[in-house]
């Protein structure tokens, strides 16, 4: 995906370029949704503008923005087109892993590559049929990985397998793939996205987030890159359960902003209201004004909780304690509950302000509910009230899902069992 285009040297230079590209997404967002058209060229332009370098440390060629700044920019991207933050979610997650990578040579190698403009995609989830077939062959059927890393005949380590929800992989230079080796050890490896052994199937048929490239990816003897083992230890994965969800919160916040902006534009363009309205001027109709006010309140809810969750995770990194990461995850989970409720409600109420014409495909207003509903189904929100309630009532601390079956750099810590009855934090892998 990388090109010879000159990358911006500073954040001050990058931000105007990034925002100029985001502005180009807006006019065609609805039409791309209807046509299932991927924004390949625009994603490339974002990469060329330095978008993927936001969290890379300055010494490796990045801008080292803090988490609140990153999530603010992802919310801006979500307002332009909600596919953008999800396409880049795997890339930024990989960057977070590398920022905390315990192997310093591996850390520098890949952060320098990202600092030079390369883009990462994601390949973690396995197709349900493969998982069902493999269930019982490992110590637990939860989170079974069937994609294998093995030593080939020529002594080169290669990856073969099938991934679904491989969001962003079709746009990427490299893929962070979840694999298991012949000894049953699970981990992440880096493989080239454009190798002949990689096939990207455009078969994502979701009701929303249609342009994220979240379909099936097939690997046949794809070589693992040099320095290709990343995130082997828990210490490199701290805070990821919160991070991946806050990306979705930023996206939902962007959707809420777009709902308000588009609904206001629809109301201002109306030439009449309804027989039972108190006025034929839509911009003066008290009932329509009430809808706009409610939409604005829902947007503010999302913006406020996004900022809180981002600040809590930033504080957890500063504190460095497991307690701080647990508090950040619990606050992120609570924010997830409220933000999803707010944005889905706004996406439904918006139609009340626009009249029957808003249900036309050409208006594209329905895409906001479909996209928000799709995002709400990741890291399933159904489990979050229980996790939060169990902590509030019983003090049960959730165990990060990314820690499962991962050793610690500290051998003593690796031997410490998980607390009895501890809840497992669910983490989205798309």
C-alpha positions as CSV (number, residue, x, y, z in Angstrom):
1,X,0.0,0.0,0.0
2,X,2.9,2.3,0.6
3,X,3.8,4.7,-2.2
4,X,6.7,7.1,-3.0
5,X,4.5,10.1,-1.9
6,X,6.4,12.4,0.5
7,X,5.2,11.9,4.0
8,X,4.6,14.9,6.3
9,X,7.5,15.6,8.6
10,X,5.6,16.9,11.6
11,X,2.1,16.6,13.1
12,X,1.4,20.2,12.3
13,X,2.0,19.4,8.7
14,X,0.1,16.1,8.8
15,X,-3.1,17.3,10.4
16,X,-4.2,19.6,7.6
17,X,-3.5,16.9,5.0
18,X,-5.3,14.2,7.1
19,X,-8.4,16.5,7.5
20,X,-8.3,17.4,3.8
21,X,-8.5,13.6,2.9
22,X,-11.3,13.1,5.4
23,X,-13.2,15.8,3.8
24,X,-13.0,13.9,0.5
25,X,-14.6,10.9,2.0
26,X,-17.8,12.8,2.9
27,X,-19.6,13.4,-0.4
28,X,-19.5,9.8,-1.6
29,X,-20.0,7.9,1.7
30,X,-23.7,7.2,1.2
31,X,-23.2,6.1,-2.5
32,X,-20.3,3.8,-1.6
33,X,-22.4,2.2,1.0
34,X,-25.2,1.4,-1.5
35,X,-22.7,0.3,-4.2
36,X,-20.5,-1.8,-1.8
37,X,-17.6,0.2,-3.2
38,X,-14.3,0.1,-1.2
39,X,-12.5,3.5,-0.7
40,X,-9.1,2.1,-1.7
41,X,-7.7,5.3,-3.2
42,X,-8.8,7.4,-0.2
43,X,-7.4,5.0,2.3
44,X,-4.1,5.2,0.5
45,X,-4.3,9.0,0.6
46,X,-4.8,8.8,4.4
47,X,-1.7,6.7,4.7
48,X,0.3,9.1,2.6
49,X,-0.9,11.9,4.8
50,X,0.7,10.3,7.8
51,X,-2.5,8.9,9.5
52,X,-0.9,5.6,10.4
53,X,2.0,7.3,12.1
54,X,0.0,9.1,14.8
55,X,1.0,6.8,17.7
56,X,4.5,5.9,16.5
57,X,7.2,7.5,18.8
58,X,9.0,10.5,17.3
59,X,12.3,8.7,17.3
60,X,10.9,6.1,14.9
61,X,9.4,8.6,12.5
62,X,6.0,9.2,14.1
63,X,4.0,11.9,15.9
64,X,3.5,10.2,19.3
65,X,0.1,11.7,20.0
66,X,-1.6,10.8,23.2
67,X,-4.6,8.5,23.3
68,X,-7.2,11.3,23.7
69,X,-5.8,13.0,20.6
70,X,-5.8,9.7,18.6
71,X,-9.4,9.0,19.6
72,X,-10.5,12.5,18.8
73,X,-9.1,12.1,15.3
74,X,-10.7,8.7,14.9
75,X,-14.1,10.3,15.8
76,X,-13.4,12.9,13.1
77,X,-12.7,10.0,10.7
78,X,-15.9,8.3,11.8
79,X,-18.0,11.3,11.1
80,X,-16.5,11.5,7.6
81,X,-17.1,7.8,6.9
82,X,-17.6,5.2,9.7
83,X,-15.6,2.6,7.7
84,X,-12.4,4.5,8.2
85,X,-11.8,3.9,11.9
86,X,-12.6,0.2,11.6
87,X,-10.3,-0.2,8.6
88,X,-7.5,1.3,10.6
89,X,-8.4,-0.4,13.9
90,X,-6.0,-3.3,13.3
91,X,-3.2,-1.0,12.3
92,X,-3.5,1.1,15.4
93,X,-3.9,-2.0,17.6
94,X,-0.6,-3.3,16.2
95,X,1.0,0.0,16.8
96,X,-0.1,-0.2,20.5
97,X,1.4,-3.7,20.8
98,X,4.7,-2.6,19.3
99,X,4.9,0.5,21.6
100,X,5.0,-2.0,24.5
101,X,6.9,-4.7,22.7
102,X,9.4,-6.4,25.1
103,X,11.9,-7.4,22.4
104,X,13.5,-4.0,21.6
105,X,14.9,-5.1,18.3
106,X,11.4,-6.2,17.1
107,X,9.9,-3.0,18.5
108,X,12.3,-0.7,16.6
109,X,12.2,-2.7,13.4
110,X,8.4,-2.4,13.0
111,X,7.8,1.0,14.5
112,X,10.4,2.4,12.0
113,X,8.5,0.7,9.2
114,X,5.2,2.1,10.4
115,X,6.9,5.5,10.8
116,X,7.9,5.3,7.2
117,X,4.3,4.8,6.2
118,X,3.5,1.1,6.0
119,X,0.0,-0.1,7.0
120,X,-1.0,-3.1,9.0
121,X,-4.2,-5.1,8.6
122,X,-5.8,-7.6,11.0
123,X,-6.4,-11.4,10.8
124,X,-7.4,-12.9,14.2
125,X,-10.9,-14.4,14.1
126,X,-11.4,-17.9,12.7
127,X,-14.5,-18.9,10.7
128,X,-17.1,-20.5,13.0
129,X,-17.2,-23.7,11.1
130,X,-13.4,-24.2,11.5
131,X,-13.6,-23.4,15.2
132,X,-16.5,-25.9,15.7
133,X,-14.5,-28.6,13.9
134,X,-11.4,-27.9,16.1
135,X,-13.3,-27.6,19.4
136,X,-12.0,-30.2,21.8
137,X,-8.6,-30.5,20.2
138,X,-7.1,-27.8,22.4
139,X,-7.3,-27.2,26.2
140,X,-10.4,-25.0,25.7
141,X,-12.8,-24.5,22.8
142,X,-13.1,-20.7,23.6
143,X,-10.9,-18.8,21.1
144,X,-9.6,-21.8,19.2
145,X,-7.0,-20.9,16.6
146,X,-6.6,-23.2,13.6
147,X,-4.3,-21.1,11.5
148,X,-0.8,-22.7,11.8
149,X,2.7,-21.4,11.7
150,X,5.1,-24.2,10.8
151,X,8.6,-24.8,9.5
152,X,8.5,-25.4,5.8
153,X,10.7,-27.8,3.8
154,X,13.2,-25.0,3.1
155,X,13.5,-24.2,6.7
156,X,11.4,-21.0,6.4
157,X,8.5,-20.5,8.8
158,X,5.2,-20.2,7.0
159,X,1.6,-19.6,7.8
160,X,-1.4,-21.5,6.4
161,X,-5.1,-21.1,7.4
162,X,-8.3,-19.2,7.0
163,X,-9.4,-16.0,8.8
164,X,-12.7,-14.2,8.8
165,X,-13.5,-10.6,10.0
166,X,-10.0,-9.8,8.6
167,X,-10.8,-6.1,8.7
168,X,-8.3,-3.8,6.9
169,X,-6.2,-6.7,5.5
170,X,-7.1,-5.9,1.9
171,X,-5.8,-2.3,2.3
172,X,-2.6,-3.3,4.1
173,X,1.1,-3.9,3.5
174,X,1.4,-6.4,6.3
175,X,-1.0,-8.5,8.4
176,X,-0.8,-9.2,12.1
177,X,-2.2,-12.8,12.2
178,X,-3.1,-14.9,15.2
179,X,-1.5,-18.3,14.8
180,X,-0.7,-21.5,16.8
181,X,2.6,-23.4,16.3
182,X,3.1,-27.2,16.3
183,X,3.7,-27.1,20.0
184,X,0.4,-25.4,20.6
185,X,1.8,-22.0,21.5
186,X,-0.4,-19.1,20.4
187,X,0.8,-15.7,19.3
188,X,0.9,-13.0,16.7
189,X,3.1,-13.1,13.6
190,X,3.7,-10.5,10.8
191,X,3.2,-11.7,7.3
192,X,3.1,-9.8,3.9
193,X,-0.3,-8.8,2.8
194,X,0.5,-9.0,-0.9
195,X,2.3,-12.4,-1.0
196,X,1.0,-14.8,-3.7
197,X,-0.2,-17.1,-0.9
198,X,-2.6,-14.5,0.5
199,X,-6.1,-14.3,-1.0
200,X,-8.5,-11.6,0.1
201,X,-12.1,-12.6,-0.5
202,X,-14.6,-9.7,-0.8
203,X,-17.3,-11.7,1.0
204,X,-18.3,-9.5,3.9
205,X,-22.1,-9.3,3.8
206,X,-22.9,-7.4,6.9
207,X,-25.8,-4.9,7.1
208,X,-23.4,-2.2,8.0
209,X,-19.7,-1.3,7.9
210,X,-19.8,-2.6,4.3
211,X,-16.5,-1.1,3.1
212,X,-14.2,-2.3,5.8
213,X,-12.9,-5.4,3.9
214,X,-14.0,-7.6,6.8
215,X,-14.3,-10.8,4.7
216,X,-12.3,-14.0,4.5
217,X,-8.5,-14.1,4.0
218,X,-6.8,-17.4,3.0
219,X,-3.2,-18.1,3.8
220,X,-1.2,-20.8,1.9
221,X,2.4,-21.1,3.0
222,X,2.9,-17.4,3.6
223,X,6.3,-16.7,5.0
224,X,6.7,-15.0,8.4
225,X,8.6,-11.8,8.2
226,X,12.0,-11.2,9.8
227,X,11.4,-10.0,13.4
228,X,7.9,-11.3,12.8
229,X,6.9,-12.5,16.3
230,X,5.2,-9.6,18.2
231,X,3.2,-9.3,21.4
232,X,4.4,-12.7,22.7
233,X,4.1,-11.6,26.4
234,X,1.3,-10.1,28.4
235,X,3.3,-7.0,29.1
236,X,2.9,-6.0,25.4
237,X,-0.9,-6.5,25.5
238,X,-1.8,-4.4,28.5
239,X,-4.8,-2.1,28.0
240,X,-5.6,-3.6,24.6
241,X,-9.1,-4.8,25.7
242,X,-9.9,-1.2,26.4
243,X,-8.1,0.2,23.3
244,X,-10.0,-1.9,20.7
245,X,-13.3,-0.9,22.2
246,X,-12.5,2.8,22.5
247,X,-11.8,2.7,18.7
248,X,-15.4,1.7,18.3
249,X,-16.6,4.3,20.7
250,X,-14.7,6.9,18.7
251,X,-16.4,5.6,15.6
252,X,-19.8,5.7,17.2
253,X,-19.2,9.3,18.3
254,X,-18.4,10.2,14.7
255,X,-21.6,8.5,13.6
256,X,-23.5,10.6,16.2
257,X,-22.0,13.8,14.9
258,X,-22.9,12.8,11.3
259,X,-26.5,12.0,12.4
260,X,-26.9,15.5,13.8
261,X,-25.2,17.2,10.9
262,X,-27.2,15.3,8.2
263,X,-30.5,15.7,10.0
264,X,-30.0,19.4,10.4
265,X,-29.3,19.7,6.7
266,X,-32.5,17.6,5.9
267,X,-34.7,19.8,8.1
268,X,-33.3,23.0,6.6
269,X,-34.1,21.7,3.2
270,X,-37.7,20.8,3.9
271,X,-40.4,22.8,2.2
272,X,-43.3,21.7,4.4
273,X,-44.1,19.7,7.5
274,X,-47.4,17.8,8.1
275,X,-51.1,18.3,8.6
276,X,-50.8,18.0,12.4
277,X,-47.7,20.2,12.7
278,X,-48.0,23.6,14.5
279,X,-46.3,25.3,11.6
280,X,-45.4,24.6,8.0
281,X,-41.9,25.8,8.6
282,X,-39.8,22.9,9.6
283,X,-37.1,25.0,11.2
284,X,-39.7,26.5,13.5
285,X,-41.7,23.3,14.3
286,X,-41.4,22.7,18.1
287,X,-41.6,18.9,17.7
288,X,-38.8,18.9,15.1
289,X,-36.7,21.2,17.3
290,X,-37.2,18.7,20.1
291,X,-35.9,15.9,17.9
292,X,-32.8,18.0,17.0
293,X,-32.2,18.8,20.7
294,X,-32.4,15.1,21.6
295,X,-30.0,14.2,18.9
296,X,-27.6,16.8,20.1
297,X,-27.8,15.4,23.7
298,X,-27.1,11.9,22.4
299,X,-24.0,13.2,20.5
300,X,-22.8,15.0,23.7
301,X,-23.2,11.7,25.7
302,X,-21.0,9.9,23.2
303,X,-18.4,12.7,23.0
304,X,-18.2,13.0,26.8
305,X,-17.8,9.2,27.5
306,X,-15.3,8.8,24.7
307,X,-13.1,11.5,26.2
308,X,-13.4,9.9,29.7
309,X,-12.6,6.4,28.4
310,X,-9.6,7.7,26.5
311,X,-8.3,9.7,29.5
312,X,-8.7,6.6,31.8
313,X,-6.6,4.4,29.4
314,X,-4.0,7.1,29.1
315,X,-3.8,7.3,32.9
316,X,-3.6,3.5,33.2
317,X,-0.5,3.5,30.9
318,X,1.0,6.2,33.1
319,X,0.3,4.3,36.3
320,X,1.3,0.9,34.8
321,X,-0.6,-1.2,37.3
322,X,-3.0,-4.0,36.6
323,X,-5.5,-2.2,38.9
324,X,-5.4,0.9,36.7
325,X,-5.9,-1.2,33.5
326,X,-8.9,-2.9,35.1
327,X,-10.5,0.4,36.1
328,X,-10.0,1.6,32.6
329,X,-11.6,-1.5,31.1
330,X,-14.6,-1.2,33.5
331,X,-15.1,2.5,32.6
332,X,-14.7,1.6,28.9
333,X,-17.4,-1.1,29.3
334,X,-19.7,1.3,31.0
335,X,-19.2,3.8,28.3
336,X,-19.8,1.2,25.7
337,X,-23.3,0.5,27.2
338,X,-24.3,4.1,27.3
339,X,-22.8,5.2,23.9
340,X,-24.4,2.4,22.0
341,X,-27.8,3.1,23.5
342,X,-27.4,6.8,22.8
343,X,-26.2,6.5,19.2
344,X,-28.7,3.8,18.2
345,X,-31.5,5.9,19.7
346,X,-30.3,9.0,17.7
347,X,-30.1,6.9,14.5
348,X,-33.7,6.0,14.9
349,X,-35.1,9.4,16.1
350,X,-33.4,11.2,13.2
351,X,-36.2,9.9,10.9
352,X,-38.8,11.8,13.0
353,X,-37.3,15.1,12.0
354,X,-37.2,14.5,8.2
355,X,-40.5,13.1,7.3
356,X,-41.3,10.2,5.0
357,X,-38.7,11.2,2.3
358,X,-35.9,10.3,4.7
359,X,-36.5,6.6,4.2
360,X,-35.4,6.9,0.5
361,X,-32.2,5.1,-0.3
362,X,-30.9,8.3,-2.0
363,X,-31.0,10.1,1.4
364,X,-28.7,7.5,2.9
365,X,-29.9,8.2,6.5
366,X,-30.4,4.5,7.2
367,X,-26.8,3.7,7.0
368,X,-26.1,5.3,10.4
369,X,-28.3,2.9,12.2
370,X,-26.9,-0.1,10.2
371,X,-23.3,1.0,10.9
372,X,-23.9,1.7,14.6
373,X,-25.8,-1.6,15.0
374,X,-22.9,-3.5,13.4
375,X,-20.3,-1.8,15.6
376,X,-22.5,-2.5,18.6
377,X,-22.3,-6.2,17.9
378,X,-18.5,-6.2,18.2
379,X,-17.1,-6.9,21.7
380,X,-20.8,-7.8,22.4
381,X,-22.4,-5.2,24.6
382,X,-24.8,-7.8,26.0
383,X,-22.0,-9.0,28.4
384,X,-20.9,-5.6,29.6
385,X,-23.6,-4.7,32.1
386,X,-23.0,-8.0,33.9
387,X,-19.2,-7.4,34.0
388,X,-19.6,-3.9,35.4
389,X,-22.3,-5.0,37.8
390,X,-20.2,-7.9,39.1
391,X,-17.4,-5.6,39.9
392,X,-19.6,-3.0,41.6
393,X,-21.4,-5.5,43.7
394,X,-18.9,-8.2,44.3
395,X,-15.5,-6.7,43.4
396,X,-14.9,-9.2,40.6
397,X,-12.2,-7.8,38.4
398,X,-12.3,-8.9,34.7
399,X,-9.3,-10.7,33.3
400,X,-8.2,-9.3,30.0
401,X,-9.1,-11.6,27.1
402,X,-5.7,-10.8,25.4
403,X,-3.9,-12.4,28.3
404,X,-5.4,-15.8,27.8
405,X,-2.7,-18.4,27.3
406,X,0.0,-15.8,27.0
407,X,3.1,-16.0,29.2
408,X,4.6,-13.2,31.1
409,X,8.2,-11.9,30.7
410,X,8.5,-12.7,34.4
411,X,8.4,-16.4,34.8
412,X,7.0,-16.1,38.3
413,X,4.1,-14.0,37.1
414,X,3.5,-16.6,34.3
415,X,3.0,-19.3,37.0
416,X,0.5,-17.2,39.0
417,X,-3.1,-18.6,38.4
418,X,-5.9,-16.4,37.4
419,X,-8.3,-15.4,40.3
420,X,-11.0,-18.0,40.8
421,X,-14.3,-17.0,39.3
422,X,-12.8,-14.0,37.5
423,X,-14.7,-12.6,34.6
424,X,-12.9,-12.7,31.2
425,X,-13.0,-9.4,29.4
426,X,-14.3,-10.0,25.9
427,X,-12.3,-8.4,23.1
428,X,-13.3,-7.8,19.5
429,X,-11.0,-9.1,16.9
430,X,-12.3,-7.5,13.7
